[in-house]
């Protein structure tokens, strides 16, 4: 998934969220960000389910790690390692 740009990943994520939730997210963006993201959504076409799943998993890992960002300790360290290396390691 390293070949996907951040904008492409964001577009895939928004499509996976559905219209209502994606609209809530997009309402917080700057005009230039909206234009760039909308253009990328137009270019998306069909997204393979494995790619969509990878994007959703990456988002979940980042969101989980961010939740612990204000906290130190074992819970943060574990979340950070899982986000970096995966749960298998």
Buried (B, 14 or more C-beta within 10 A) or exposed (E): EEEBEEBBBBBBBBBBBEEEEBEEEBEEBEEEEEEBBBEBBEEEEEBEEEBBEBBBEBBEBEEBBEEBEEEEEEEBEEBBEBBEEEEEE
